[in-house]
Amino acid sequence: PTSFNEATKAADDLRQRKAVIVNLENVDAAMARRVVDFLSGCAYALDGKVKKIALATYLFCPHSMDVMGDLETLQTELEDSMS
């Protein structure tokens, strides 16, 4: 998102039971925190889920979707395979 208004569009997608991927790599830290907090609250209110899928990328899912795996598990598995 380049503005907070785009985050509200993502929230509307969540309400319509669509998954949303948000890439915050090119967003300043204050805006990124605001967007993640807002969409996390939206996901919580809709019984959805939030997963960090990359360094600055998040997946917000409605309650009707299951998400398998996460970034932390993938990193642990990668580190274990390199040992």
PyMOL Python script that loads the backbone (N, CA, C, O; Angstrom):
from pymol import cmd

cmd.read_pdbstr("""\
ATOM      1  N   PRO A   1       0.825  -1.204   0.000  1.00  0.00           N
ATOM      2  CA  PRO A   1       0.000   0.000   0.000  1.00  0.00           C
ATOM      3  C   PRO A   1       0.861   1.258   0.000  1.00  0.00           C
ATOM      4  O   PRO A   1       1.908   1.307   0.646  1.00  0.00           O
ATOM      5  N   THR A   2       0.419   2.245  -0.713  1.00  0.00           N
ATOM      6  CA  THR A   2       1.116   3.530  -0.696  1.00  0.00           C
ATOM      7  C   THR A   2       0.395   4.538   0.182  1.00  0.00           C
ATOM      8  O   THR A   2       0.919   5.614   0.469  1.00  0.00           O
ATOM      9  N   SER A   3      -0.813   4.181   0.605  1.00  0.00           N
ATOM     10  CA  SER A   3      -1.565   5.047   1.505  1.00  0.00           C
ATOM     11  C   SER A   3      -2.432   4.173   2.409  1.00  0.00           C
ATOM     12  O   SER A   3      -2.668   3.000   2.121  1.00  0.00           O
ATOM     13  N   PHE A   4      -2.897   4.764   3.498  1.00  0.00           N
ATOM     14  CA  PHE A   4      -3.742   4.011   4.407  1.00  0.00           C
ATOM     15  C   PHE A   4      -5.074   3.663   3.748  1.00  0.00           C
ATOM     16  O   PHE A   4      -5.705   2.671   4.112  1.00  0.00           O
ATOM     17  N   ASN A   5      -5.501   4.469   2.788  1.00  0.00           N
ATOM     18  CA  ASN A   5      -6.744   4.206   2.064  1.00  0.00           C
ATOM     19  C   ASN A   5      -6.695   2.845   1.360  1.00  0.00           C
ATOM     20  O   ASN A   5      -7.718   2.167   1.262  1.00  0.00           O
ATOM     21  N   GLU A   6      -5.533   2.446   0.876  1.00  0.00           N
ATOM     22  CA  GLU A   6      -5.391   1.139   0.238  1.00  0.00           C
ATOM     23  C   GLU A   6      -5.543   0.007   1.259  1.00  0.00           C
ATOM     24  O   GLU A   6      -5.986  -1.086   0.908  1.00  0.00           O
ATOM     25  N   ALA A   7      -5.186   0.256   2.491  1.00  0.00           N
ATOM     26  CA  ALA A   7      -5.368  -0.747   3.543  1.00  0.00           C
ATOM     27  C   ALA A   7      -6.853  -0.977   3.806  1.00  0.00           C
ATOM     28  O   ALA A   7      -7.256  -2.098   4.114  1.00  0.00           O
ATOM     29  N   THR A   8      -7.662   0.059   3.689  1.00  0.00           N
ATOM     30  CA  THR A   8      -9.098  -0.119   3.880  1.00  0.00           C
ATOM     31  C   THR A   8      -9.692  -0.949   2.746  1.00  0.00           C
ATOM     32  O   THR A   8     -10.649  -1.694   2.960  1.00  0.00           O
ATOM     33  N   LYS A   9      -9.137  -0.828   1.549  1.00  0.00           N
ATOM     34  CA  LYS A   9      -9.590  -1.672   0.436  1.00  0.00           C
ATOM     35  C   LYS A   9      -9.259  -3.136   0.716  1.00  0.00           C
ATOM     36  O   LYS A   9     -10.048  -4.026   0.397  1.00  0.00           O
ATOM     37  N   ALA A  10      -8.103  -3.384   1.307  1.00  0.00           N
ATOM     38  CA  ALA A  10      -7.722  -4.749   1.684  1.00  0.00           C
ATOM     39  C   ALA A  10      -8.679  -5.278   2.753  1.00  0.00           C
ATOM     40  O   ALA A  10      -9.048  -6.453   2.724  1.00  0.00           O
ATOM     41  N   ALA A  11      -9.079  -4.432   3.685  1.00  0.00           N
ATOM     42  CA  ALA A  11     -10.026  -4.839   4.721  1.00  0.00           C
ATOM     43  C   ALA A  11     -11.375  -5.200   4.102  1.00  0.00           C
ATOM     44  O   ALA A  11     -12.034  -6.143   4.541  1.00  0.00           O
ATOM     45  N   ASP A  12     -11.777  -4.455   3.093  1.00  0.00           N
ATOM     46  CA  ASP A  12     -13.026  -4.780   2.394  1.00  0.00           C
ATOM     47  C   ASP A  12     -12.931  -6.153   1.725  1.00  0.00           C
ATOM     48  O   ASP A  12     -13.899  -6.914   1.723  1.00  0.00           O
ATOM     49  N   ASP A  13     -11.768  -6.464   1.159  1.00  0.00           N
ATOM     50  CA  ASP A  13     -11.567  -7.793   0.563  1.00  0.00           C
ATOM     51  C   ASP A  13     -11.681  -8.886   1.624  1.00  0.00           C
ATOM     52  O   ASP A  13     -12.286  -9.929   1.377  1.00  0.00           O
ATOM     53  N   LEU A  14     -11.111  -8.656   2.790  1.00  0.00           N
ATOM     54  CA  LEU A  14     -11.233  -9.624   3.882  1.00  0.00           C
ATOM     55  C   LEU A  14     -12.692  -9.839   4.260  1.00  0.00           C
ATOM     56  O   LEU A  14     -13.112 -10.973   4.490  1.00  0.00           O
ATOM     57  N   ARG A  15     -13.457  -8.773   4.324  1.00  0.00           N
ATOM     58  CA  ARG A  15     -14.881  -8.887   4.644  1.00  0.00           C
ATOM     59  C   ARG A  15     -15.634  -9.685   3.595  1.00  0.00           C
ATOM     60  O   ARG A  15     -16.658 -10.301   3.890  1.00  0.00           O
ATOM     61  N   GLN A  16     -15.125  -9.673   2.366  1.00  0.00           N
ATOM     62  CA  GLN A  16     -15.737 -10.439   1.274  1.00  0.00           C
ATOM     63  C   GLN A  16     -15.149 -11.847   1.179  1.00  0.00           C
ATOM     64  O   GLN A  16     -15.323 -12.542   0.178  1.00  0.00           O
ATOM     65  N   ARG A  17     -14.450 -12.250   2.242  1.00  0.00           N
ATOM     66  CA  ARG A  17     -13.841 -13.579   2.362  1.00  0.00           C
ATOM     67  C   ARG A  17     -12.787 -13.863   1.298  1.00  0.00           C
ATOM     68  O   ARG A  17     -12.701 -14.967   0.761  1.00  0.00           O
ATOM     69  N   LYS A  18     -11.995 -12.851   1.011  1.00  0.00           N
ATOM     70  CA  LYS A  18     -10.868 -13.000   0.095  1.00  0.00           C
ATOM     71  C   LYS A  18      -9.581 -12.893   0.902  1.00  0.00           C
ATOM     72  O   LYS A  18      -9.493 -12.104   1.843  1.00  0.00           O
ATOM     73  N   ALA A  19      -8.591 -13.685   0.532  1.00  0.00           N
ATOM     74  CA  ALA A  19      -7.280 -13.573   1.162  1.00  0.00           C
ATOM     75  C   ALA A  19      -6.573 -12.340   0.602  1.00  0.00           C
ATOM     76  O   ALA A  19      -6.778 -11.959  -0.550  1.00  0.00           O
ATOM     77  N   VAL A  20      -5.739 -11.728   1.437  1.00  0.00           N
ATOM     78  CA  VAL A  20      -5.017 -10.520   1.041  1.00  0.00           C
ATOM     79  C   VAL A  20      -3.544 -10.690   1.387  1.00  0.00           C
ATOM     80  O   VAL A  20      -3.199 -11.039   2.516  1.00  0.00           O
ATOM     81  N   ILE A  21      -2.685 -10.443   0.413  1.00  0.00           N
ATOM     82  CA  ILE A  21      -1.236 -10.425   0.650  1.00  0.00           C
ATOM     83  C   ILE A  21      -0.792  -8.974   0.596  1.00  0.00           C
ATOM     84  O   ILE A  21      -1.076  -8.257  -0.363  1.00  0.00           O
ATOM     85  N   VAL A  22      -0.091  -8.554   1.639  1.00  0.00           N
ATOM     86  CA  VAL A  22       0.367  -7.168   1.738  1.00  0.00           C
ATOM     87  C   VAL A  22       1.885  -7.155   1.804  1.00  0.00           C
ATOM     88  O   VAL A  22       2.482  -7.711   2.726  1.00  0.00           O
ATOM     89  N   ASN A  23       2.502  -6.516   0.820  1.00  0.00           N
ATOM     90  CA  ASN A  23       3.950  -6.377   0.755  1.00  0.00           C
ATOM     91  C   ASN A  23       4.299  -4.974   1.238  1.00  0.00           C
ATOM     92  O   ASN A  23       3.883  -3.981   0.640  1.00  0.00           O
ATOM     93  N   LEU A  24       5.064  -4.900   2.321  1.00  0.00           N
ATOM     94  CA  LEU A  24       5.389  -3.613   2.933  1.00  0.00           C
ATOM     95  C   LEU A  24       6.860  -3.240   2.776  1.00  0.00           C
ATOM     96  O   LEU A  24       7.375  -2.412   3.527  1.00  0.00           O
ATOM     97  N   GLU A  25       7.536  -3.846   1.807  1.00  0.00           N
ATOM     98  CA  GLU A  25       8.965  -3.588   1.618  1.00  0.00           C
ATOM     99  C   GLU A  25       9.268  -2.129   1.313  1.00  0.00           C
ATOM    100  O   GLU A  25      10.284  -1.604   1.768  1.00  0.00           O
ATOM    101  N   ASN A  26       8.415  -1.474   0.559  1.00  0.00           N
ATOM    102  CA  ASN A  26       8.683  -0.102   0.125  1.00  0.00           C
ATOM    103  C   ASN A  26       7.854   0.930   0.884  1.00  0.00           C
ATOM    104  O   ASN A  26       7.588   2.021   0.379  1.00  0.00           O
ATOM    105  N   VAL A  27       7.450   0.572   2.100  1.00  0.00           N
ATOM    106  CA  VAL A  27       6.627   1.456   2.926  1.00  0.00           C
ATOM    107  C   VAL A  27       7.433   1.835   4.158  1.00  0.00           C
ATOM    108  O   VAL A  27       8.129   0.995   4.730  1.00  0.00           O
ATOM    109  N   ASP A  28       7.343   3.098   4.571  1.00  0.00           N
ATOM    110  CA  ASP A  28       8.098   3.501   5.757  1.00  0.00           C
ATOM    111  C   ASP A  28       7.578   2.749   6.981  1.00  0.00           C
ATOM    112  O   ASP A  28       6.438   2.288   7.004  1.00  0.00           O
ATOM    113  N   ALA A  29       8.419   2.638   7.979  1.00  0.00           N
ATOM    114  CA  ALA A  29       8.142   1.795   9.146  1.00  0.00           C
ATOM    115  C   ALA A  29       6.854   2.183   9.871  1.00  0.00           C
ATOM    116  O   ALA A  29       6.106   1.306  10.304  1.00  0.00           O
ATOM    117  N   ALA A  30       6.587   3.462  10.006  1.00  0.00           N
ATOM    118  CA  ALA A  30       5.381   3.909  10.718  1.00  0.00           C
ATOM    119  C   ALA A  30       4.124   3.495   9.956  1.00  0.00           C
ATOM    120  O   ALA A  30       3.165   3.019  10.564  1.00  0.00           O
ATOM    121  N   MET A  31       4.117   3.668   8.651  1.00  0.00           N
ATOM    122  CA  MET A  31       2.961   3.272   7.845  1.00  0.00           C
ATOM    123  C   MET A  31       2.806   1.757   7.836  1.00  0.00           C
ATOM    124  O   MET A  31       1.685   1.253   7.909  1.00  0.00           O
ATOM    125  N   ALA A  32       3.910   1.025   7.750  1.00  0.00           N
ATOM    126  CA  ALA A  32       3.853  -0.437   7.760  1.00  0.00           C
ATOM    127  C   ALA A  32       3.228  -0.936   9.056  1.00  0.00           C
ATOM    128  O   ALA A  32       2.362  -1.811   9.025  1.00  0.00           O
ATOM    129  N   ARG A  33       3.652  -0.397  10.190  1.00  0.00           N
ATOM    130  CA  ARG A  33       3.102  -0.797  11.487  1.00  0.00           C
ATOM    131  C   ARG A  33       1.615  -0.494  11.549  1.00  0.00           C
ATOM    132  O   ARG A  33       0.829  -1.305  12.039  1.00  0.00           O
ATOM    133  N   ARG A  34       1.232   0.668  11.055  1.00  0.00           N
ATOM    134  CA  ARG A  34      -0.180   1.076  11.071  1.00  0.00           C
ATOM    135  C   ARG A  34      -1.029   0.128  10.228  1.00  0.00           C
ATOM    136  O   ARG A  34      -2.113  -0.276  10.648  1.00  0.00           O
ATOM    137  N   VAL A  35      -0.541  -0.224   9.045  1.00  0.00           N
ATOM    138  CA  VAL A  35      -1.272  -1.121   8.149  1.00  0.00           C
ATOM    139  C   VAL A  35      -1.399  -2.512   8.766  1.00  0.00           C
ATOM    140  O   VAL A  35      -2.481  -3.099   8.762  1.00  0.00           O
ATOM    141  N   VAL A  36      -0.292  -3.042   9.298  1.00  0.00           N
ATOM    142  CA  VAL A  36      -0.330  -4.377   9.907  1.00  0.00           C
ATOM    143  C   VAL A  36      -1.263  -4.386  11.116  1.00  0.00           C
ATOM    144  O   VAL A  36      -2.039  -5.327  11.287  1.00  0.00           O
ATOM    145  N   ASP A  37      -1.199  -3.373  11.940  1.00  0.00           N
ATOM    146  CA  ASP A  37      -2.092  -3.302  13.109  1.00  0.00           C
ATOM    147  C   ASP A  37      -3.555  -3.247  12.686  1.00  0.00           C
ATOM    148  O   ASP A  37      -4.396  -3.946  13.253  1.00  0.00           O
ATOM    149  N   PHE A  38      -3.856  -2.425  11.702  1.00  0.00           N
ATOM    150  CA  PHE A  38      -5.227  -2.272  11.240  1.00  0.00           C
ATOM    151  C   PHE A  38      -5.754  -3.578  10.643  1.00  0.00           C
ATOM    152  O   PHE A  38      -6.837  -4.036  11.009  1.00  0.00           O
ATOM    153  N   LEU A  39      -4.994  -4.176   9.727  1.00  0.00           N
ATOM    154  CA  LEU A  39      -5.455  -5.400   9.082  1.00  0.00           C
ATOM    155  C   LEU A  39      -5.468  -6.587  10.045  1.00  0.00           C
ATOM    156  O   LEU A  39      -6.299  -7.485   9.906  1.00  0.00           O
ATOM    157  N   SER A  40      -4.565  -6.599  11.011  1.00  0.00           N
ATOM    158  CA  SER A  40      -4.602  -7.644  12.037  1.00  0.00           C
ATOM    159  C   SER A  40      -5.872  -7.531  12.857  1.00  0.00           C
ATOM    160  O   SER A  40      -6.494  -8.541  13.184  1.00  0.00           O
ATOM    161  N   GLY A  41      -6.258  -6.325  13.187  1.00  0.00           N
ATOM    162  CA  GLY A  41      -7.504  -6.113  13.911  1.00  0.00           C
ATOM    163  C   GLY A  41      -8.715  -6.529  13.088  1.00  0.00           C
ATOM    164  O   GLY A  41      -9.660  -7.120  13.610  1.00  0.00           O
ATOM    165  N   CYS A  42      -8.679  -6.217  11.808  1.00  0.00           N
ATOM    166  CA  CYS A  42      -9.777  -6.632  10.924  1.00  0.00           C
ATOM    167  C   CYS A  42      -9.862  -8.150  10.859  1.00  0.00           C
ATOM    168  O   CYS A  42     -10.948  -8.720  10.965  1.00  0.00           O
ATOM    169  N   ALA A  43      -8.724  -8.800  10.685  1.00  0.00           N
ATOM    170  CA  ALA A  43      -8.704 -10.264  10.603  1.00  0.00           C
ATOM    171  C   ALA A  43      -9.221 -10.859  11.916  1.00  0.00           C
ATOM    172  O   ALA A  43     -10.002 -11.810  11.896  1.00  0.00           O
ATOM    173  N   TYR A  44      -8.799 -10.319  13.034  1.00  0.00           N
ATOM    174  CA  TYR A  44      -9.255 -10.815  14.332  1.00  0.00           C
ATOM    175  C   TYR A  44     -10.774 -10.671  14.471  1.00  0.00           C
ATOM    176  O   TYR A  44     -11.454 -11.596  14.914  1.00  0.00           O
ATOM    177  N   ALA A  45     -11.287  -9.518  14.093  1.00  0.00           N
ATOM    178  CA  ALA A  45     -12.728  -9.273  14.219  1.00  0.00           C
ATOM    179  C   ALA A  45     -13.539 -10.214  13.331  1.00  0.00           C
ATOM    180  O   ALA A  45     -14.694 -10.516  13.630  1.00  0.00           O
ATOM    181  N   LEU A  46     -12.932 -10.671  12.243  1.00  0.00           N
ATOM    182  CA  LEU A  46     -13.620 -11.570  11.313  1.00  0.00           C
ATOM    183  C   LEU A  46     -13.245 -13.031  11.550  1.00  0.00           C
ATOM    184  O   LEU A  46     -13.540 -13.889  10.718  1.00  0.00           O
ATOM    185  N   ASP A  47     -12.597 -13.319  12.678  1.00  0.00           N
ATOM    186  CA  ASP A  47     -12.118 -14.667  13.009  1.00  0.00           C
ATOM    187  C   ASP A  47     -11.145 -15.197  11.964  1.00  0.00           C
ATOM    188  O   ASP A  47     -11.085 -16.400  11.709  1.00  0.00           O
ATOM    189  N   GLY A  48     -10.387 -14.291  11.365  1.00  0.00           N
ATOM    190  CA  GLY A  48      -9.422 -14.677  10.343  1.00  0.00           C
ATOM    191  C   GLY A  48      -8.056 -14.946  10.928  1.00  0.00           C
ATOM    192  O   GLY A  48      -7.890 -15.046  12.144  1.00  0.00           O
ATOM    193  N   LYS A  49      -7.078 -15.061  10.046  1.00  0.00           N
ATOM    194  CA  LYS A  49      -5.710 -15.380  10.445  1.00  0.00           C
ATOM    195  C   LYS A  49      -4.730 -14.425   9.788  1.00  0.00           C
ATOM    196  O   LYS A  49      -5.007 -13.851   8.735  1.00  0.00           O
ATOM    197  N   VAL A  50      -3.576 -14.265  10.430  1.00  0.00           N
ATOM    198  CA  VAL A  50      -2.488 -13.459   9.886  1.00  0.00           C
ATOM    199  C   VAL A  50      -1.235 -14.313   9.909  1.00  0.00           C
ATOM    200  O   VAL A  50      -0.921 -14.929  10.927  1.00  0.00           O
ATOM    201  N   LYS A  51      -0.526 -14.355   8.812  1.00  0.00           N
ATOM    202  CA  LYS A  51       0.743 -15.080   8.745  1.00  0.00           C
ATOM    203  C   LYS A  51       1.789 -14.196   8.088  1.00  0.00           C
ATOM    204  O   LYS A  51       1.526 -13.551   7.073  1.00  0.00           O
ATOM    205  N   LYS A  52       2.957 -14.174   8.668  1.00  0.00           N
ATOM    206  CA  LYS A  52       4.082 -13.483   8.043  1.00  0.00           C
ATOM    207  C   LYS A  52       4.696 -14.472   7.056  1.00  0.00           C
ATOM    208  O   LYS A  52       5.161 -15.539   7.459  1.00  0.00           O
ATOM    209  N   ILE A  53       4.702 -14.129   5.771  1.00  0.00           N
ATOM    210  CA  ILE A  53       5.162 -15.075   4.760  1.00  0.00           C
ATOM    211  C   ILE A  53       6.507 -14.705   4.156  1.00  0.00           C
ATOM    212  O   ILE A  53       7.095 -15.501   3.424  1.00  0.00           O
ATOM    213  N   ALA A  54       6.998 -13.521   4.449  1.00  0.00           N
ATOM    214  CA  ALA A  54       8.327 -13.077   4.021  1.00  0.00           C
ATOM    215  C   ALA A  54       8.741 -11.948   4.956  1.00  0.00           C
ATOM    216  O   ALA A  54       7.999 -11.574   5.864  1.00  0.00           O
ATOM    217  N   LEU A  55       9.923 -11.418   4.725  1.00  0.00           N
ATOM    218  CA  LEU A  55      10.475 -10.420   5.633  1.00  0.00           C
ATOM    219  C   LEU A  55       9.509  -9.266   5.907  1.00  0.00           C
ATOM    220  O   LEU A  55       9.326  -8.887   7.064  1.00  0.00           O
ATOM    221  N   ALA A  56       8.895  -8.707   4.883  1.00  0.00           N
ATOM    222  CA  ALA A  56       7.971  -7.585   5.063  1.00  0.00           C
ATOM    223  C   ALA A  56       6.656  -7.847   4.333  1.00  0.00           C
ATOM    224  O   ALA A  56       6.029  -6.921   3.818  1.00  0.00           O
ATOM    225  N   THR A  57       6.243  -9.108   4.291  1.00  0.00           N
ATOM    226  CA  THR A  57       5.029  -9.489   3.575  1.00  0.00           C
ATOM    227  C   THR A  57       4.139 -10.341   4.476  1.00  0.00           C
ATOM    228  O   THR A  57       4.603 -11.278   5.126  1.00  0.00           O
ATOM    229  N   TYR A  58       2.873 -10.002   4.500  1.00  0.00           N
ATOM    230  CA  TYR A  58       1.912 -10.672   5.368  1.00  0.00           C
ATOM    231  C   TYR A  58       0.741 -11.197   4.554  1.00  0.00           C
ATOM    232  O   TYR A  58       0.335 -10.605   3.553  1.00  0.00           O
ATOM    233  N   LEU A  59       0.211 -12.322   5.009  1.00  0.00           N
ATOM    234  CA  LEU A  59      -0.986 -12.914   4.432  1.00  0.00           C
ATOM    235  C   LEU A  59      -2.103 -12.790   5.459  1.00  0.00           C
ATOM    236  O   LEU A  59      -1.976 -13.271   6.585  1.00  0.00           O
ATOM    237  N   PHE A  60      -3.190 -12.149   5.070  1.00  0.00           N
ATOM    238  CA  PHE A  60      -4.373 -12.009   5.911  1.00  0.00           C
ATOM    239  C   PHE A  60      -5.462 -12.860   5.277  1.00  0.00           C
ATOM    240  O   PHE A  60      -5.801 -12.675   4.108  1.00  0.00           O
ATOM    241  N   CYS A  61      -6.009 -13.793   6.049  1.00  0.00           N
ATOM    242  CA  CYS A  61      -7.001 -14.732   5.516  1.00  0.00           C
ATOM    243  C   CYS A  61      -8.308 -14.631   6.284  1.00  0.00           C
ATOM    244  O   CYS A  61      -8.314 -14.411   7.495  1.00  0.00           O
ATOM    245  N   PRO A  62      -9.413 -14.791   5.572  1.00  0.00           N
ATOM    246  CA  PRO A  62     -10.698 -14.867   6.265  1.00  0.00           C
ATOM    247  C   PRO A  62     -10.809 -16.187   7.007  1.00  0.00           C
ATOM    248  O   PRO A  62     -10.004 -17.094   6.793  1.00  0.00           O
ATOM    249  N   HIS A  63     -11.798 -16.298   7.875  1.00  0.00           N
ATOM    250  CA  HIS A  63     -11.938 -17.493   8.714  1.00  0.00           C
ATOM    251  C   HIS A  63     -12.204 -18.751   7.901  1.00  0.00           C
ATOM    252  O   HIS A  63     -11.986 -19.853   8.405  1.00  0.00           O
ATOM    253  N   SER A  64     -12.656 -18.631   6.690  1.00  0.00           N
ATOM    254  CA  SER A  64     -13.003 -19.801   5.881  1.00  0.00           C
ATOM    255  C   SER A  64     -11.793 -20.463   5.229  1.00  0.00           C
ATOM    256  O   SER A  64     -11.948 -21.473   4.542  1.00  0.00           O
ATOM    257  N   MET A  65     -10.596 -19.921   5.425  1.00  0.00           N
ATOM    258  CA  MET A  65      -9.385 -20.469   4.815  1.00  0.00           C
ATOM    259  C   MET A  65      -8.420 -20.965   5.876  1.00  0.00           C
ATOM    260  O   MET A  65      -8.274 -20.357   6.936  1.00  0.00           O
ATOM    261  N   ASP A  66      -7.761 -22.081   5.575  1.00  0.00           N
ATOM    262  CA  ASP A  66      -6.704 -22.589   6.442  1.00  0.00           C
ATOM    263  C   ASP A  66      -5.360 -22.275   5.806  1.00  0.00           C
ATOM    264  O   ASP A  66      -5.202 -22.352   4.588  1.00  0.00           O
ATOM    265  N   VAL A  67      -4.399 -21.921   6.643  1.00  0.00           N
ATOM    266  CA  VAL A  67      -3.060 -21.605   6.173  1.00  0.00           C
ATOM    267  C   VAL A  67      -2.110 -22.609   6.800  1.00  0.00           C
ATOM    268  O   VAL A  67      -2.107 -22.808   8.015  1.00  0.00           O
ATOM    269  N   MET A  68      -1.309 -23.233   5.963  1.00  0.00           N
ATOM    270  CA  MET A  68      -0.357 -24.219   6.468  1.00  0.00           C
ATOM    271  C   MET A  68       1.052 -23.652   6.386  1.00  0.00           C
ATOM    272  O   MET A  68       1.437 -23.041   5.389  1.00  0.00           O
ATOM    273  N   GLY A  69       1.816 -23.868   7.458  1.00  0.00           N
ATOM    274  CA  GLY A  69       3.205 -23.416   7.488  1.00  0.00           C
ATOM    275  C   GLY A  69       3.303 -21.937   7.805  1.00  0.00           C
ATOM    276  O   GLY A  69       2.310 -21.209   7.785  1.00  0.00           O
ATOM    277  N   ASP A  70       4.520 -21.510   8.099  1.00  0.00           N
ATOM    278  CA  ASP A  70       4.780 -20.108   8.332  1.00  0.00           C
ATOM    279  C   ASP A  70       6.256 -19.839   8.122  1.00  0.00           C
ATOM    280  O   ASP A  70       7.043 -20.769   7.941  1.00  0.00           O
ATOM    281  N   LEU A  71       6.625 -18.596   8.144  1.00  0.00           N
ATOM    282  CA  LEU A  71       7.997 -18.193   7.880  1.00  0.00           C
ATOM    283  C   LEU A  71       8.962 -18.770   8.903  1.00  0.00           C
ATOM    284  O   LEU A  71      10.048 -19.225   8.542  1.00  0.00           O
ATOM    285  N   GLU A  72       8.581 -18.757  10.170  1.00  0.00           N
ATOM    286  CA  GLU A  72       9.474 -19.241  11.216  1.00  0.00           C
ATOM    287  C   GLU A  72       9.764 -20.736  11.049  1.00  0.00           C
ATOM    288  O   GLU A  72      10.908 -21.166  11.198  1.00  0.00           O
ATOM    289  N   THR A  73       8.736 -21.521  10.743  1.00  0.00           N
ATOM    290  CA  THR A  73       8.926 -22.959  10.539  1.00  0.00           C
ATOM    291  C   THR A  73       9.820 -23.215   9.346  1.00  0.00           C
ATOM    292  O   THR A  73      10.704 -24.069   9.400  1.00  0.00           O
ATOM    293  N   LEU A  74       9.595 -22.477   8.264  1.00  0.00           N
ATOM    294  CA  LEU A  74      10.413 -22.632   7.065  1.00  0.00           C
ATOM    295  C   LEU A  74      11.869 -22.298   7.351  1.00  0.00           C
ATOM    296  O   LEU A  74      12.764 -23.011   6.899  1.00  0.00           O
ATOM    297  N   GLN A  75      12.120 -21.230   8.092  1.00  0.00           N
ATOM    298  CA  GLN A  75      13.487 -20.854   8.429  1.00  0.00           C
ATOM    299  C   GLN A  75      14.149 -21.913   9.294  1.00  0.00           C
ATOM    300  O   GLN A  75      15.315 -22.243   9.077  1.00  0.00           O
ATOM    301  N   THR A  76      13.429 -22.451  10.270  1.00  0.00           N
ATOM    302  CA  THR A  76      13.971 -23.495  11.139  1.00  0.00           C
ATOM    303  C   THR A  76      14.317 -24.736  10.330  1.00  0.00           C
ATOM    304  O   THR A  76      15.382 -25.324  10.517  1.00  0.00           O
ATOM    305  N   GLU A  77      13.424 -25.137   9.431  1.00  0.00           N
ATOM    306  CA  GLU A  77      13.664 -26.311   8.602  1.00  0.00           C
ATOM    307  C   GLU A  77      14.878 -26.092   7.696  1.00  0.00           C
ATOM    308  O   GLU A  77      15.679 -27.006   7.500  1.00  0.00           O
ATOM    309  N   LEU A  78      15.013 -24.894   7.148  1.00  0.00           N
ATOM    310  CA  LEU A  78      16.148 -24.575   6.295  1.00  0.00           C
ATOM    311  C   LEU A  78      17.455 -24.617   7.093  1.00  0.00           C
ATOM    312  O   LEU A  78      18.449 -25.170   6.621  1.00  0.00           O
ATOM    313  N   GLU A  79      17.461 -24.047   8.277  1.00  0.00           N
ATOM    314  CA  GLU A  79      18.657 -24.063   9.118  1.00  0.00           C
ATOM    315  C   GLU A  79      19.028 -25.477   9.517  1.00  0.00           C
ATOM    316  O   GLU A  79      20.208 -25.828   9.530  1.00  0.00           O
ATOM    317  N   ASP A  80      18.030 -26.301   9.847  1.00  0.00           N
ATOM    318  CA  ASP A  80      18.294 -27.691  10.231  1.00  0.00           C
ATOM    319  C   ASP A  80      18.881 -28.492   9.058  1.00  0.00           C
ATOM    320  O   ASP A  80      19.758 -29.332   9.255  1.00  0.00           O
ATOM    321  N   SER A  81      18.405 -28.234   7.868  1.00  0.00           N
ATOM    322  CA  SER A  81      18.909 -28.973   6.701  1.00  0.00           C
ATOM    323  C   SER A  81      20.326 -28.558   6.334  1.00  0.00           C
ATOM    324  O   SER A  81      21.036 -29.324   5.682  1.00  0.00           O
ATOM    325  N   MET A  82      20.754 -27.367   6.737  1.00  0.00           N
ATOM    326  CA  MET A  82      22.089 -26.884   6.419  1.00  0.00           C
ATOM    327  C   MET A  82      23.110 -27.312   7.471  1.00  0.00           C
ATOM    328  O   MET A  82      24.312 -27.181   7.245  1.00  0.00           O
ATOM    329  N   SER A  83      22.651 -27.825   8.624  1.00  0.00           N
ATOM    330  CA  SER A  83      23.563 -28.215   9.713  1.00  0.00           C
ATOM    331  C   SER A  83      24.191 -29.559   9.425  1.00  0.00           C
ATOM    332  O   SER A  83      24.985 -30.053  10.225  1.00  0.00           O
TER     333      SER A  83
END
""", "prot")
cmd.dss("prot")
cmd.show_as("cartoon", "prot")
cmd.util.cbc("prot")
cmd.orient("prot")
